[in-house]
Amino acid sequence: MNGTDFFQVRYGTAVLIGELAPSGTAQAWPIGTAMQKTDDEVCVPADGNFDGFLAKEVTAAGPTFEKMTLGYPNNPAKYGDKATLKALPDGSLIEVEGEPTIIVTATPTTYGTHLLVTSGTGAISGTTAQDTRLSFKNGRWYEAQVGDFVFGVLRRQLTPKTALNIRIEIELRRGELKLT
């Protein structure tokens, strides 16, 4: 599974879920956005359920002619076209980075910076405690709320690659319902 400065698999082997067409209110998502299948052909940003991570960036325009003809690796998928969705097993470790003040409903405008909720309900900050249970809202990691399914646990805070961002290591988990 290809990574970026904002999403890296540190431990675990990705399994192909399929080639699905991302759908939803936004027309762009970075690599590492959590997605859920709605049927055999379509996926939407994860919100209470989770099937896998986007292994390709999705953009409104898709790949440029230059990138396609010069052999750039991992060209983006055009919104509405199929993109690769991959899953990691429980116990896998990933690193995720996000910029500050991103709310649940924020639409991605730049590559790779909208993978964490860092403002509002469930915000993850540079002081969020180790072992905090995490879930997804609109395809982004956030602190699980009562009644949410837990899909990961914050293992540790990391030094971000971009100053002022928040970077965390997450251990993937599935099947737990947060009750308190």
RAQUI-V348050 format. One record per helix or strand of 2 or more residues. SS is the DSSP state (H for helix, E for strand). FROM is the first residue (numbers start at 1). TO is the last residue. Records with the same first field share a line. If there is no record, write none. Layout:
SS = FROM-TO, FROM-TO
This chain:
E = 7-11, 15-23, 34-37, 42-45, 52-54, 58-59, 77-78, 82-87, 93-98, 133-137, 140-143, 149-158, 166-177
H = 65-69
